[in-house]
Amino acid sequence: METVTIQNLSAYNKQDVLLKGWVYNIRSIGKIWFVILRDGTGLVQGVVLKGEATDKTFAMEQDLNREDAVIITGMVRMDPRSVGGYELAIREIQVVSHVSEEYPISPKEHGTDFLMTNRHLWLRSKRQHAIMRVRHQTVKAIRDFFDSQGFTLIDSPIFTGNAVEGTTTLFALDYFERSAYLTQSGQLYQEAGAAAFGKTYCFGPAFRAEKSKTRRHLTEFWMVEPEMAYCNLDENMDWAEKLVCFIVNRILETSEVELDILERDMSFLERIIAPFPRITYDEAVILLVDQGTDFKYGTDFGAAEESLISEQFNQPVMIHRWPAEIKAFYMKRDDINEELALGVDMIAPEGYGEIVGGGQREDDLEILMNRIRHHDLPMEPFKWYLDLRKYGSVPHAGFGLGLERTVAWLCGTKHIRETIPFPRTMTRLEP
């Protein structure tokens, strides 16, 4: 008898199969009882009927517990009323292991802190399982997009000797006989990659020591960062737009079941079609003022401002040409207005905030050295970075897309902590 997975049951209609998994739930109706099985690929209802199942199996109802590990044999039957459209007429249940105590997560309401403390178990729940599968498909879509567009994966290091996004959000640590930091971004190393390969990307964790408790922040998160040689700001925005459209289309193609479990209104995603609106920072400020805010020009947008801006559009909106003083030292200035940096942020619709940040990089050696001095950064750790401007410097640009914020938007979740398997925040380092 063949061992199969729940997601592939449709290929085995009216056939006897063997499933390996865990008990998700049990219910009974008189002389018939049901066991919901999960195996990591989905859920299926198993029907235990006297006469169909062995006597030993039919008598198991009172002995089975949620999360018992079991191996089930039975016949696959089409049933449009069941999850996935199929059910299993169970003949035999073999218990691999019983739970040693009552499973702590029940269908009743639990507090967020309790669920986060039990995150290692909460991942098994239907909702969290769906979010993680959407995350998986999002990661696959990102890799497929860049791999199909001629990009080369160049991994950036986790340990660095320099800052990327400012020294106030660095996690410092001892590194043998010197100090080091957990990376805030792989971008600087991707600039080296782009000078060697033309178009590169990295995809890995980044760390920001921001003392923020909002639903949009994590201290450890994942980010994909492409970098392109011979690329300006407008072309950079084109790449970001194409990537986001590719991701959304892939999720609509592959994750209908998961989005349905999450009760996500897919019409909001179906309308994500290029081109996206592009407005300058100045135009965004005018929009905020027209909405009655007292926003101060020259400061960054907070969650409230980003949400207000996103409400004016059905698509992600790209805001470009920012005041240079609030952008990183490596950002190139606008030729027409030196006070503006050629940066871009993409704000997701529905109030999910910034999902992409990037821009054109400064390619002039002397200007970049002056910027490092202006920001009171030590020159020594950036010597290798400055070499990129000495040997064949060209216009180049790139961006970073935050995986967790993107998944939160795709899934319609309220808090970013649900979109990463084991979230790290100011107050949580376990499990």
GUKEVEX-48104 format. One record per residue (C-alpha): residue number from 1; y, z, x; residue in three letters. Coordinates in steps of 0.001 Angstrom, whole numbers. Each point is the difference from the previous one (the first is absolute). Layout:
// residues N
k:NUM&north:Y&up:Z&east:X&r:Ala
...
END
This chain:
// residues 431
k:1&north:0&up:0&east:0&r:Met
k:2&north:3374&up:-1015&east:1408&r:Glu
k:3&north:2735&up:2554&east:779&r:Thr
k:4&north:3268&up:-1274&east:-1463&r:Val
k:5&north:3574&up:1213&east:-442&r:Thr
k:6&north:1817&up:544&east:-3271&r:Ile
k:7&north:2582&up:-2685&east:721&r:Gln
k:8&north:-2796&up:-2590&east:247&r:Asn
k:9&north:-1929&up:941&east:-3160&r:Leu
k:10&north:1046&up:-3163&east:-1829&r:Ser
k:11&north:-2348&up:-1983&east:2259&r:Ala
k:12&north:-3000&up:2073&east:-1124&r:Tyr
k:13&north:120&up:-144&east:-3798&r:Asn
k:14&north:-3407&up:852&east:-1550&r:Lys
k:15&north:-1405&up:881&east:3423&r:Gln
k:16&north:-1323&up:3300&east:1320&r:Asp
k:17&north:2184&up:1388&east:2788&r:Val
k:18&north:459&up:3080&east:2134&r:Leu
k:19&north:3412&up:1688&east:299&r:Leu
k:20&north:983&up:2712&east:2476&r:Lys
k:21&north:2998&up:2208&east:-733&r:Gly
k:22&north:1310&up:3164&east:-1607&r:Trp
k:23&north:213&up:1407&east:-3518&r:Val
k:24&north:3539&up:-497&east:-1324&r:Tyr
k:25&north:-519&up:1397&east:-3508&r:Asn
k:26&north:-2688&up:844&east:-2560&r:Ile
k:27&north:65&up:-57&east:-3804&r:Arg
k:28&north:-2601&up:62&east:-2740&r:Ser
k:29&north:-461&up:-1139&east:-3624&r:Ile
k:30&north:-3109&up:1482&east:-1550&r:Gly
k:31&north:-3123&up:-1655&east:1369&r:Lys
k:32&north:1920&up:-2109&east:2475&r:Ile
k:33&north:2179&up:1004&east:2946&r:Trp
k:34&north:2194&up:-1826&east:2452&r:Phe
k:35&north:772&up:390&east:3669&r:Val
k:36&north:3020&up:-1679&east:1569&r:Ile
k:37&north:-831&up:-988&east:3560&r:Leu
k:38&north:2431&up:-811&east:2778&r:Arg
k:39&north:-1014&up:-1635&east:3264&r:Asp
k:40&north:3326&up:-710&east:1701&r:Gly
k:41&north:272&up:-3506&east:-1442&r:Thr
k:42&north:506&up:1004&east:-3630&r:Gly
k:43&north:-1342&up:1916&east:-2995&r:Leu
k:44&north:-2908&up:-858&east:-2292&r:Val
k:45&north:-1427&up:1688&east:-3049&r:Gln
k:46&north:-3714&up:753&east:102&r:Gly
k:47&north:-1841&up:491&east:-3296&r:Val
k:48&north:-2863&up:2517&east:-10&r:Val
k:49&north:-2164&up:-606&east:-3099&r:Leu
k:50&north:-3265&up:1710&east:-829&r:Lys
k:51&north:-2758&up:-2527&east:406&r:Gly
k:52&north:1980&up:-2185&east:2413&r:Glu
k:53&north:453&up:2674&east:2661&r:Ala
k:54&north:-2843&up:2002&east:1485&r:Thr
k:55&north:-588&up:3407&east:-1597&r:Asp
k:56&north:1161&up:1722&east:3184&r:Lys
k:57&north:3245&up:-1978&east:55&r:Thr
k:58&north:701&up:506&east:-3710&r:Phe
k:59&north:-343&up:3768&east:543&r:Ala
k:60&north:2578&up:22&east:2825&r:Met
k:61&north:3108&up:149&east:-2182&r:Glu
k:62&north:588&up:3738&east:394&r:Gln
k:63&north:-821&up:-35&east:3713&r:Asp
k:64&north:2460&up:-2671&east:1157&r:Leu
k:65&north:3512&up:910&east:1160&r:Asn
k:66&north:3116&up:-1962&east:741&r:Arg
k:67&north:-161&up:-1375&east:3557&r:Glu
k:68&north:-3764&up:439&east:363&r:Asp
k:69&north:-1227&up:-2773&east:2324&r:Ala
k:70&north:-2570&up:-2147&east:-1805&r:Val
k:71&north:-2018&up:-3190&east:232&r:Ile
k:72&north:-451&up:-1733&east:-3356&r:Ile
k:73&north:-2345&up:-2778&east:-1026&r:Thr
k:74&north:319&up:-1968&east:-3212&r:Gly
k:75&north:764&up:-3295&east:-1685&r:Met
k:76&north:3453&up:-1573&east:-34&r:Val
k:77&north:1238&up:-892&east:-3500&r:Arg
k:78&north:3148&up:-1765&east:-1055&r:Met
k:79&north:2195&up:2206&east:-2196&r:Asp
k:80&north:3633&up:-1015&east:-582&r:Pro
k:81&north:821&up:3589&east:-1071&r:Arg
k:82&north:-956&up:1454&east:3373&r:Ser
k:83&north:2189&up:244&east:3107&r:Val
k:84&north:-458&up:-3263&east:1896&r:Gly
k:85&north:-1843&up:-1598&east:-2921&r:Gly
k:86&north:-3477&up:1235&east:1017&r:Tyr
k:87&north:-2104&up:3115&east:-391&r:Glu
k:88&north:-3298&up:1207&east:1419&r:Leu
k:89&north:-3071&up:832&east:-2069&r:Ala
k:90&north:-1260&up:2816&east:2218&r:Ile
k:91&north:-3683&up:378&east:701&r:Arg
k:92&north:111&up:2582&east:2774&r:Glu
k:93&north:2475&up:2313&east:1755&r:Ile
k:94&north:-779&up:1399&east:3420&r:Gln
k:95&north:2228&up:2882&east:1135&r:Val
k:96&north:894&up:-270&east:3677&r:Val
k:97&north:2031&up:3221&east:9&r:Ser
k:98&north:1416&up:2413&east:-2553&r:His
k:99&north:3541&up:1351&east:401&r:Val
k:100&north:-115&up:3557&east:1352&r:Ser
k:101&north:2774&up:1259&east:-2285&r:Glu
k:102&north:2082&up:-1229&east:-2907&r:Glu
k:103&north:2126&up:-3029&east:870&r:Tyr
k:104&north:3605&up:1262&east:167&r:Pro
k:105&north:1720&up:-3057&east:-1489&r:Ile
k:106&north:-584&up:-301&east:-3731&r:Ser
k:107&north:1448&up:-2299&east:-2688&r:Pro
k:108&north:2565&up:2683&east:-876&r:Lys
k:109&north:3522&up:-37&east:1425&r:Glu
k:110&north:378&up:1262&east:3572&r:His
k:111&north:3174&up:762&east:1900&r:Gly
k:112&north:1111&up:-2400&east:2727&r:Thr
k:113&north:-386&up:2606&east:2742&r:Asp
k:114&north:-3585&up:698&east:-1094&r:Phe
k:115&north:-845&up:-3691&east:-6&r:Leu
k:116&north:1572&up:-536&east:3421&r:Met
k:117&north:-1872&up:2985&east:1419&r:Thr
k:118&north:-3168&up:-1630&east:-1323&r:Asn
k:119&north:1055&up:-3512&east:989&r:Arg
k:120&north:-3377&up:-586&east:1685&r:His
k:121&north:-1602&up:382&east:-3447&r:Leu
k:122&north:2853&up:-1389&east:-2112&r:Trp
k:123&north:-579&up:-3380&east:1670&r:Leu
k:124&north:-3166&up:-285&east:-2117&r:Arg
k:125&north:1925&up:-12&east:-3266&r:Ser
k:126&north:385&up:-3190&east:-1984&r:Lys
k:127&north:3757&up:-263&east:463&r:Arg
k:128&north:68&up:795&east:3712&r:Gln
k:129&north:-2921&up:-2331&east:573&r:His
k:130&north:1936&up:-2809&east:-1668&r:Ala
k:131&north:3093&up:630&east:2138&r:Ile
k:132&north:-2035&up:-37&east:3218&r:Met
k:133&north:-1633&up:-3286&east:-991&r:Arg
k:134&north:3438&up:-1529&east:-650&r:Val
k:135&north:1056&up:1306&east:3423&r:Arg
k:136&north:-3054&up:-1661&east:1543&r:His
k:137&north:819&up:-3338&east:-1634&r:Gln
k:138&north:3645&up:320&east:1075&r:Thr
k:139&north:-1024&up:535&east:3630&r:Val
k:140&north:-2366&up:-2974&east:-186&r:Lys
k:141&north:2718&up:-2167&east:-1542&r:Ala
k:142&north:2449&up:915&east:2756&r:Ile
k:143&north:-2479&up:-866&east:2735&r:Arg
k:144&north:-1075&up:-3203&east:-1727&r:Asp
k:145&north:3624&up:-1093&east:-381&r:Phe
k:146&north:971&up:420&east:3634&r:Phe
k:147&north:-3309&up:-1277&east:1351&r:Asp
k:148&north:354&up:-3153&east:-2106&r:Ser
k:149&north:3603&up:-550&east:1111&r:Gln
k:150&north:-654&up:-183&east:3730&r:Gly
k:151&north:885&up:3589&east:906&r:Phe
k:152&north:-1886&up:1874&east:2742&r:Thr
k:153&north:-862&up:3669&east:-446&r:Leu
k:154&north:1496&up:1965&east:2912&r:Ile
k:155&north:-614&up:3733&east:-361&r:Asp
k:156&north:2951&up:2231&east:833&r:Ser
k:157&north:-657&up:3396&east:1637&r:Pro
k:158&north:117&up:3296&east:-1898&r:Ile
k:159&north:1383&up:1930&east:2990&r:Phe
k:160&north:3434&up:-1166&east:1116&r:Thr
k:161&north:2648&up:1139&east:2419&r:Gly
k:162&north:2945&up:-1215&east:-2023&r:Asn
k:163&north:1560&up:204&east:-3449&r:Ala
k:164&north:219&up:-2904&east:-2429&r:Val
k:165&north:1665&up:1397&east:-3118&r:Glu
k:166&north:2058&up:2814&east:1551&r:Gly
k:167&north:-845&up:3200&east:1828&r:Thr
k:168&north:331&up:2365&east:-2977&r:Thr
k:169&north:-3271&up:-1098&east:-1621&r:Thr
k:170&north:-2245&up:21&east:3072&r:Leu
k:171&north:-3189&up:2032&east:283&r:Phe
k:172&north:33&up:1154&east:3643&r:Ala
k:173&north:-3089&up:1103&east:1913&r:Leu
k:174&north:-1125&up:798&east:3542&r:Asp
k:175&north:-1520&up:-2981&east:1769&r:Tyr
k:176&north:-1528&up:1194&east:3261&r:Phe
k:177&north:3005&up:586&east:2303&r:Glu
k:178&north:2634&up:-1458&east:-2320&r:Arg
k:179&north:1186&up:-188&east:-3596&r:Ser
k:180&north:-1102&up:-2623&east:-2480&r:Ala
k:181&north:489&up:-764&east:-3687&r:Tyr
k:182&north:-2078&up:-1177&east:-2919&r:Leu
k:183&north:1159&up:-3490&east:-855&r:Thr
k:184&north:2582&up:-524&east:-2720&r:Gln
k:185&north:-665&up:-3733&east:26&r:Ser
k:186&north:-1907&up:-2621&east:1958&r:Gly
k:187&north:2934&up:-2397&east:-83&r:Gln
k:188&north:1210&up:162&east:3604&r:Leu
k:189&north:-3466&up:-894&east:1267&r:Tyr
k:190&north:-238&up:-2828&east:-2518&r:Gln
k:191&north:3130&up:-1470&east:1557&r:Glu
k:192&north:-1961&up:-197&east:3246&r:Ala
k:193&north:-2878&up:-1516&east:-1958&r:Gly
k:194&north:2203&up:-2628&east:-1639&r:Ala
k:195&north:1368&up:-1055&east:3403&r:Ala
k:196&north:-3602&up:-513&east:1139&r:Ala
k:197&north:-1629&up:-1449&east:-3135&r:Phe
k:198&north:2855&up:-1230&east:-2218&r:Gly
k:199&north:-1038&up:1839&east:-3166&r:Lys
k:200&north:-1754&up:3370&east:72&r:Thr
k:201&north:-602&up:3026&east:-2182&r:Tyr
k:202&north:-1305&up:3535&east:277&r:Cys
k:203&north:-1455&up:2105&east:-2771&r:Phe
k:204&north:-411&up:3710&east:505&r:Gly
k:205&north:1325&up:3510&east:-559&r:Pro
k:206&north:3586&up:1070&east:641&r:Ala
k:207&north:1468&up:3492&east:66&r:Phe
k:208&north:3404&up:1260&east:-1131&r:Arg
k:209&north:1012&up:3656&east:283&r:Ala
k:210&north:2312&up:-229&east:-2997&r:Glu
k:211&north:419&up:3285&east:-1817&r:Lys
k:212&north:-293&up:-1700&east:-3355&r:Ser
k:213&north:-1989&up:1136&east:-3021&r:Lys
k:214&north:637&up:-2996&east:-2237&r:Thr
k:215&north:-2740&up:-1986&east:-1707&r:Arg
k:216&north:787&up:-2934&east:2321&r:Arg
k:217&north:-575&up:1690&east:3355&r:His
k:218&north:-2962&up:810&east:2232&r:Leu
k:219&north:73&up:1196&east:3598&r:Thr
k:220&north:-2894&up:-2348&east:832&r:Glu
k:221&north:-145&up:-3410&east:-1625&r:Phe
k:222&north:-1312&up:-3498&east:684&r:Trp
k:223&north:2170&up:-2991&east:682&r:Met
k:224&north:-511&up:-3672&east:771&r:Val
k:225&north:2614&up:-1428&east:2364&r:Glu
k:226&north:247&up:-3725&east:726&r:Pro
k:227&north:2324&up:-1392&east:2662&r:Glu
k:228&north:962&up:-3653&east:420&r:Met
k:229&north:1610&up:-1787&east:2955&r:Ala
k:230&north:2627&up:-2634&east:-755&r:Tyr
k:231&north:656&up:1640&east:-3355&r:Cys
k:232&north:3287&up:994&east:-1626&r:Asn
k:233&north:823&up:2354&east:-2868&r:Leu
k:234&north:-379&up:-2590&east:-2764&r:Asp
k:235&north:-3401&up:-1132&east:1287&r:Glu
k:236&north:-1017&up:3639&east:330&r:Asn
k:237&north:799&up:564&east:-3668&r:Met
k:238&north:-2075&up:-3083&east:-853&r:Asp
k:239&north:-3012&up:1533&east:1777&r:Trp
k:240&north:422&up:3357&east:-1773&r:Ala
k:241&north:268&up:-1749&east:-3349&r:Glu
k:242&north:-3128&up:-2091&east:609&r:Lys
k:243&north:-1988&up:3058&east:1085&r:Leu
k:244&north:889&up:2046&east:-3081&r:Val
k:245&north:-789&up:-2900&east:-2347&r:Cys
k:246&north:-3354&up:-492&east:1744&r:Phe
k:247&north:-875&up:3694&east:-367&r:Ile
k:248&north:942&up:134&east:-3683&r:Val
k:249&north:-1983&up:-3144&east:-822&r:Asn
k:250&north:-3041&up:1332&east:1856&r:Arg
k:251&north:113&up:3317&east:-1872&r:Ile
k:252&north:275&up:-1802&east:-3337&r:Leu
k:253&north:-3027&up:-2111&east:970&r:Glu
k:254&north:-2224&up:2787&east:1332&r:Thr
k:255&north:1036&up:3281&east:-1608&r:Ser
k:256&north:189&up:-533&east:-3752&r:Glu
k:257&north:-2578&up:2727&east:-669&r:Val
k:258&north:1820&up:2489&east:2222&r:Glu
k:259&north:3422&up:-782&east:-1476&r:Leu
k:260&north:-1484&up:437&east:-3477&r:Asp
k:261&north:-1380&up:3425&east:967&r:Ile
k:262&north:3474&up:916&east:1271&r:Leu
k:263&north:1538&up:-1288&east:-3250&r:Glu
k:264&north:2271&up:-2210&east:2056&r:Arg
k:265&north:2044&up:-2486&east:-2016&r:Asp
k:266&north:-983&up:-3152&east:1877&r:Met
k:267&north:2807&up:-2022&east:-1554&r:Ser
k:268&north:2386&up:1739&east:2429&r:Phe
k:269&north:-2017&up:-1416&east:2905&r:Leu
k:270&north:-612&up:-3407&east:-1555&r:Glu
k:271&north:3735&up:-719&east:31&r:Arg
k:272&north:273&up:516&east:3788&r:Ile
k:273&north:712&up:-3594&east:1001&r:Ile
k:274&north:2104&up:-1364&east:2873&r:Ala
k:275&north:2861&up:-363&east:621&r:Pro
k:276&north:1123&up:3626&east:-63&r:Phe
k:277&north:3684&up:812&east:-484&r:Pro
k:278&north:1898&up:541&east:3259&r:Arg
k:279&north:3250&up:1957&east:36&r:Ile
k:280&north:2137&up:1396&east:2783&r:Thr
k:281&north:573&up:3704&east:513&r:Tyr
k:282&north:3588&up:-549&east:-1186&r:Asp
k:283&north:-1233&up:-1626&east:-3207&r:Glu
k:284&north:-2425&up:2879&east:-543&r:Ala
k:285&north:2857&up:2495&east:347&r:Val
k:286&north:2045&up:-1920&east:-2573&r:Ile
k:287&north:-3001&up:102&east:-2325&r:Leu
k:288&north:-242&up:3790&east:402&r:Leu
k:289&north:3718&up:486&east:-590&r:Val
k:290&north:-169&up:-2184&east:-3106&r:Asp
k:291&north:-2771&up:2296&east:-1264&r:Gln
k:292&north:2372&up:2953&east:243&r:Gly
k:293&north:-1255&up:1651&east:3199&r:Thr
k:294&north:2248&up:1535&east:2655&r:Asp
k:295&north:-2000&up:-1472&east:2872&r:Phe
k:296&north:1718&up:184&east:3376&r:Lys
k:297&north:154&up:-3271&east:1909&r:Tyr
k:298&north:-1611&up:152&east:3421&r:Gly
k:299&north:-2836&up:2368&east:-913&r:Thr
k:300&north:-3644&up:-770&east:-662&r:Asp
k:301&north:-1411&up:-303&east:-3495&r:Phe
k:302&north:-1959&up:2959&east:-1295&r:Gly
k:303&north:-2772&up:-32&east:-2573&r:Ala
k:304&north:2477&up:118&east:-2891&r:Ala
k:305&north:1990&up:-2971&east:1292&r:Glu
k:306&north:-3136&up:-2036&east:757&r:Glu
k:307&north:-1306&up:649&east:-3505&r:Ser
k:308&north:3302&up:-997&east:-1564&r:Leu
k:309&north:88&up:-3229&east:2001&r:Ile
k:310&north:-3614&up:-839&east:-866&r:Ser
k:311&north:721&up:435&east:-3709&r:Glu
k:312&north:2271&up:-3037&east:144&r:Gln
k:313&north:-2843&up:-2305&east:1045&r:Phe
k:314&north:-3535&up:-849&east:-1169&r:Asn
k:315&north:-974&up:-983&east:3540&r:Gln
k:316&north:139&up:1754&east:3355&r:Pro
k:317&north:3550&up:-312&east:1306&r:Val
k:318&north:903&up:-539&east:3650&r:Met
k:319&north:3184&up:1684&east:1232&r:Ile
k:320&north:1288&up:-1402&east:3291&r:His
k:321&north:2902&up:349&east:2446&r:Arg
k:322&north:432&up:3755&east:219&r:Trp
k:323&north:2695&up:2100&east:1682&r:Pro
k:324&north:-1103&up:-10&east:3643&r:Ala
k:325&north:613&up:3721&east:490&r:Glu
k:326&north:-2822&up:962&east:-2360&r:Ile
k:327&north:-2524&up:-2403&east:1509&r:Lys
k:328&north:-2105&up:260&east:3160&r:Ala
k:329&north:1357&up:-839&east:3453&r:Phe
k:330&north:-2128&up:-3133&east:334&r:Tyr
k:331&north:1415&up:-1720&east:-3092&r:Met
k:332&north:2000&up:-3166&east:707&r:Lys
k:333&north:3560&up:-173&east:-1311&r:Arg
k:334&north:1284&up:-2637&east:-2386&r:Asp
k:335&north:1905&up:-2829&east:1731&r:Asp
k:336&north:2716&up:26&east:-2648&r:Ile
k:337&north:438&up:3769&east:-319&r:Asn
k:338&north:-929&up:2190&east:2992&r:Glu
k:339&north:48&up:3060&east:-2248&r:Glu
k:340&north:-3128&up:-1241&east:-1773&r:Leu
k:341&north:-3586&up:12&east:1259&r:Ala
k:342&north:-2454&up:-2774&east:-866&r:Leu
k:343&north:-2389&up:2385&east:-1711&r:Gly
k:344&north:-1825&up:-290&east:-3296&r:Val
k:345&north:-1646&up:2464&east:-2373&r:Asp
k:346&north:-2205&up:-1127&east:-2868&r:Met
k:347&north:205&up:2273&east:-3040&r:Ile
k:348&north:-2963&up:-85&east:-2369&r:Ala
k:349&north:645&up:-196&east:-3750&r:Pro
k:350&north:-675&up:2829&east:-2454&r:Glu
k:351&north:1621&up:2617&east:2225&r:Gly
k:352&north:-2567&up:-1&east:2827&r:Tyr
k:353&north:2592&up:-270&east:2754&r:Gly
k:354&north:-61&up:-1749&east:3355&r:Glu
k:355&north:-3308&up:-1645&east:899&r:Ile
k:356&north:1251&up:-2255&east:2820&r:Val
k:357&north:2513&up:638&east:2748&r:Gly
k:358&north:842&up:-2304&east:2878&r:Gly
k:359&north:2404&up:-2485&east:1444&r:Gly
k:360&north:990&up:-2183&east:2917&r:Gln
k:361&north:-149&up:1666&east:3417&r:Arg
k:362&north:2708&up:13&east:2651&r:Glu
k:363&north:-1044&up:-2550&east:2624&r:Asp
k:364&north:2901&up:429&east:2454&r:Asp
k:365&north:-791&up:2320&east:2933&r:Leu
k:366&north:3487&up:1394&east:618&r:Glu
k:367&north:673&up:647&east:-3671&r:Ile
k:368&north:-3343&up:1766&east:-412&r:Leu
k:369&north:622&up:2214&east:3050&r:Met
k:370&north:3394&up:985&east:-1393&r:Asn
k:371&north:-1595&up:858&east:-3353&r:Arg
k:372&north:-2552&up:2274&east:1669&r:Ile
k:373&north:2833&up:1803&east:1789&r:Arg
k:374&north:2024&up:192&east:-3229&r:His
k:375&north:-2894&up:1757&east:-1735&r:His
k:376&north:-380&up:2449&east:2915&r:Asp
k:377&north:-3563&up:-1127&east:644&r:Leu
k:378&north:-1529&up:250&east:3496&r:Pro
k:379&north:-166&up:-3379&east:1735&r:Met
k:380&north:-3188&up:595&east:1995&r:Glu
k:381&north:-2525&up:-140&east:-2913&r:Pro
k:382&north:1537&up:-3310&east:-1133&r:Phe
k:383&north:-222&up:-1837&east:3331&r:Lys
k:384&north:-3059&up:-1960&east:-1110&r:Trp
k:385&north:1740&up:-832&east:-3286&r:Tyr
k:386&north:3069&up:-1274&east:1835&r:Leu
k:387&north:-2239&up:-2256&east:2106&r:Asp
k:388&north:-653&up:-2010&east:-3151&r:Leu
k:389&north:3690&up:-1012&east:88&r:Arg
k:390&north:-130&up:-883&east:3716&r:Lys
k:391&north:-2884&up:-2433&east:-149&r:Tyr
k:392&north:257&up:-2683&east:-2657&r:Gly
k:393&north:1957&up:1812&east:-2707&r:Ser
k:394&north:173&up:-1848&east:-3325&r:Val
k:395&north:1194&up:814&east:-3530&r:Pro
k:396&north:-2742&up:2004&east:-1696&r:His
k:397&north:-495&up:2095&east:-3097&r:Ala
k:398&north:-2528&up:2066&east:-1869&r:Gly
k:399&north:-553&up:2695&east:-2576&r:Phe
k:400&north:-2218&up:2852&east:-1032&r:Gly
k:401&north:-1731&up:310&east:-3377&r:Leu
k:402&north:-1029&up:3516&east:-988&r:Gly
k:403&north:-3545&up:-61&east:-1347&r:Leu
k:404&north:137&up:3162&east:-2097&r:Glu
k:405&north:3278&up:-838&east:-1741&r:Arg
k:406&north:-1309&up:-3480&east:-725&r:Thr
k:407&north:-3252&up:1346&east:-1448&r:Val
k:408&north:1930&up:2557&east:-2075&r:Ala
k:409&north:2019&up:-2841&east:-1518&r:Trp
k:410&north:-3042&up:-2212&east:-603&r:Leu
k:411&north:-1908&up:2852&east:-1674&r:Cys
k:412&north:2970&up:1461&east:-1864&r:Gly
k:413&north:-679&up:3473&east:1439&r:Thr
k:414&north:2627&up:2717&east:-163&r:Lys
k:415&north:-548&up:1456&east:3464&r:His
k:416&north:-696&up:-1665&east:3341&r:Ile
k:417&north:-2454&up:2761&east:975&r:Arg
k:418&north:-2574&up:-1560&east:-2368&r:Glu
k:419&north:-8&up:-3257&east:1952&r:Thr
k:420&north:-1347&up:1302&east:3324&r:Ile
k:421&north:-3439&up:1607&east:360&r:Pro
k:422&north:1213&up:3192&east:1674&r:Phe
k:423&north:3788&up:427&east:-268&r:Pro
k:424&north:2047&up:1785&east:2640&r:Arg
k:425&north:3217&up:1644&east:-1126&r:Thr
k:426&north:2268&up:2801&east:1202&r:Met
k:427&north:-2269&up:2558&east:-1634&r:Thr
k:428&north:-3432&up:-1611&east:215&r:Arg
k:429&north:-2219&up:-554&east:3016&r:Leu
k:430&north:-3345&up:528&east:-1761&r:Glu
k:431&north:-2473&up:-1233&east:-1044&r:Pro
END
